[in-house]
Amino acid sequence: MGHIRDKLYPELEKRGAGAVVILPEKLERIKGYLDKHAYPFPVLSDAGRRVVKDYGVYVRVNFESVHIARPANFVLDGEGTIRYIFIASIQTEYPPDEDILAALDGAG
């Protein structure tokens, strides 16, 4: 989330866009972290994992994890239409910022 805050979010703002982070965790588990780290965008708790299941990124069990969500990025336009999707194969995989920005700029 630090990368989004420090590198990507300023570029999103230039384009009139925003960000929302949804974590498949109970609020109690992330509250201490969020109290110590400020973010200019909402960071939401999805304790019941409904959102991550609806977006198809929930992982019940795989070789590296149990009951989590894959890192994923979705770019939605002003009408709520999804214009870009990235779903990681592993927990340390993220899309290039350029791909996200291109989707916002209409090239993605």
WOSULZI-V68969 format. One record per backbone hydrogen bond with DSSP energy under -0.5 kcal/mol. NH is the residue of the N-H (numbers start at 1). CO is the residue of the C=O. E is the energy in kcal/mol with one decimal. If there is no record, write none. Layout:
# WOSULZI-V68969
nh: {NH;NH}
co: {CO;CO}
e: {E;E}
This chain:
# WOSULZI-V68969
nh: {5;6;7;8;9;11;11;12;13;14;15;15;16;17;21;23;23;25;29;30;30;31;32;34;35;36;36;37;42;44;44;46;49;53;54;55;56;57;58;59;62;65;67;68;70;73;75;76;77;80;83;84;86;88;93;99;100;101;102;103;104;105;106;107;108}
co: {1;2;3;3;4;7;8;8;9;10;11;12;13;12;42;21;44;23;26;26;27;27;28;30;31;32;33;33;19;21;42;23;46;49;50;51;53;52;52;68;65;62;60;59;57;86;84;74;81;77;75;75;73;71;90;96;96;97;98;99;100;101;103;102;102}
e: {-2.6;-3.0;-2.7;-1.7;-3.9;-0.6;-0.6;-2.0;-2.7;-1.7;-0.9;-0.8;-1.8;-2.8;-2.5;-0.5;-3.0;-2.2;-1.2;-1.0;-0.6;-2.1;-0.5;-2.6;-2.3;-1.1;-0.6;-1.5;-0.6;-3.4;-0.5;-3.1;-1.9;-1.3;-2.6;-2.2;-1.2;-2.6;-1.0;-3.4;-2.4;-0.6;-2.5;-1.9;-3.1;-2.5;-2.2;-0.6;-2.4;-2.0;-3.8;-1.2;-2.3;-2.9;-1.6;-1.1;-1.3;-2.7;-2.3;-1.8;-1.8;-2.2;-0.9;-2.8;-1.3}
